Amino acid sequence: MSDFRKLWLLFQLRRNAWRKTEDLLEIQQKKLRAIVKHSYENVEFYHKKFDSLGLKPSDVKTVEDLKKLPITTKQEVRDNYPKGIVARGVNVEKCKEYRTSGSTGMPLSILLDRSAEDYRAALFGRPFFECGLRLRDKMVAISDSRHFPRSKTWYQKIGILKRVHFSASTNVEETLPLIARCEPDAVYAYSSYIRLLAEEAKKQGILEFMPNLFFGTAEIMTKETRNIVKSVFNTEIFDLYGCVETERLAWECTEHVGYHMDIDSTVIEFNKDGEVVAPGESGHIFLTCLYNKAMPLIRYEVGDLGTSTVERCPCGRGLPLMKNIVGRTDDLVVASNGRIIVPANFSNIMRGIPGISQFKVIQEKKNLIIVTLVKDRNFSRLTVQRVIKDVKEVVGHDVTVEPIVVEEIKKDQSGKIRAVVSKIHSS
Ligand SMILES: [Zn+2]
């Protein structure tokens, strides 16, 4: 039955995408009240939190009211897991456990019961279909092999959306011919992997079996990736934003003017210094998951920064837009004057310096930045001098910038390539 329930939920969610924004906000509010009430009544962690503030669930009726509550940090979720944060009466043995990769040094477990798991699967599926995937299509998914499904997905069991999995840690040179042999209609992968795939396809001349649909995720989508997918495969790439804790959060449609937020399933807040940011500004993203009753997350600080907008999408879908995802807080470098530098700043700098084919910026300490570089044929001593000079320009002249030339920049354990890593941000 579960598979049919997922299909039915997918149908409902796709219908929601086209509802009026006002109606979606009403759906969101109704679900918010229910999850707040449920959390107060059944989850010790939230019960105590409400009580300590003298709040009752009836005090949180709207998204606006959420700001009466403090944020929930990763540390709190970890400290209270499982006893304090899993709802009373939930059979932990029967739940599905998701684990965050812990790239921030703090791996977390998230539990979902059967009904939340069905909802999550449908939510995961919505953007693929909204962007043109058809039920009988075959999708190649390239991801962290530690997260591969142990059994066939519901799609496959009922003969739709065949999925073939590849590990993102594999060498793209060897994987490309295997992918081409699958003749996929769509590829879903980390954005950096799709870029490598496009470059490799061009090199090997394997183009005829490559798909029309590319979905990138888990990393900041760069202009270079969009351009190379366009030039090699003559198609667009769709960027999807989500996290392990709550699944899909926002996604691009064919208009590419922003990301439709899944407000029927999650409340997404953009916050800076305790205030909601103005449209066009970036803020910390707080999430309130509206469908996971087994382990509710209310105002959960996910560790990402995003930009809000009041722009409407010309496609006509009622799911409102966010402008972009700026990065993870652990991808943000802090200049000596305290200014935050987003990863895109470094891409712009490196693009302007001849001789670099790949780079990685690591802020080791407040006053030490290491830049590892892979040379291309225009590399010279000037390249290194320019890196020092141009990076210092943004991070401050009192910061030591140390370029190191390497043969290859390694992927991290999950298979992702993170171009910027800050070791001084710990949240
Ligand atoms: Zn749209």
Residues whose N, C-alpha, C, O or C-beta is under 5 A from the ligand:
A	BS01	ZN	C253 E255 C313 C315 R317
